[in-house]
Amino acid sequence: MLPRLYAILDSANFPDTEALCLSAGELVAAGVPLLQYRNKSDNARQILDQARELRRRLGSSVKLIMNDRADLSLAAAFDGVHIGQDDLSPEGARRVIGNSLWLGVSTHNPEQLAAADKTTADYLAIGPVFSTRSKANPDPVIGLEGVRRARALTHKPLVAIGGITRENCRSVIEAGADTVAVISDLIREPRKSAEEFFRILG
């Protein structure tokens, strides 16, 4: 069962590994049980170094999911991998990580979601729900109606992502998402922000 809040740490929002790890520690202190580490700009060695440092600092207090890289997820002793439409296929990722680690798949429309539903993915993500600044070339906004449509298409845990804040997160859960994935609204005062999310999400 996924927690209500799925925190995503994007390395692009931090000046260095220390700042990233401090933010992660604040989120865990607030009770965040699931963190995704996302790094779209560094090379494999830099990503692995940063990921291993995260794992070392946080220990087993939190589930860590690697964005994109199934191989680095294994190498950093993470708990799973989250892949997009342009990454390794769900079948390919599953072959790399085995059956015990989590596999999440990003989808952006009903067709992609229906296809991902047939895979061994442990959860499916749908978005962007609202407009987002976290991606250079975001897919079209799906709105709350898109979340409702996605909910009707799968029994797997559904993660909504894209522009989700403390102001709108409740409406996203009410539209059928099990979990909200948040990047931007956790950057400033991560512990306080996460605690507020948990209060709102109940």
CORRASUL-V267628 format. One line per field, one symbol per residue. phi: phi as a letter, one per 30 degrees, with the letter a starting at -180 (. if undefined). psi: psi as a letter, one per 20 degrees, with the letter a starting at -180 (. if undefined). burial: 1 if it has 9 or more other ideal C-beta (glycine too) atoms within 8 Angstrom, else 0. A space follows every 10 residues. Layout:
# CORRASUL-V267628
phi->???
psi->???
burial->???
This chain:
# CORRASUL-V267628
phi->.dddccdccc edcbdadddd dddddddddd jdcbbccbbc cddedddded dddeddddic dadcccdicd ddeddcidcl bbccdccede ddddddcicd ddbcbdbbae ddddddddcd edabcblddb dbcdbdbdde dciddddddd edcbcdeccc bjidbddcdd dddddkddbc cbcddcddhe ddddddeddd di
psi->pqrhpoppoo hijqhrhghg hggghgghhi jpipppppoi hrrhgggggg ghgggghibj iqpppppgnh ghgghjlria qpqahjaqqh ggghhgiaih qqpqppqirh ggghghhiaj phqqqpapgr qqjiqgmqrq pirhhhgggg hiiqiqpppq qokprhhihg hgghiiqhqp ppfgjjgpmg gggghgghgh i.
burial->0111111111 1001001011 1011111101 0101111110 0000011111 1111101100 0111111111 0111110101 1110000001 0111011000 1111111110 0111111010 1111111111 0100000100 1101011111 1011011111 1111110110 0110111111 1111111001 1011111101 10
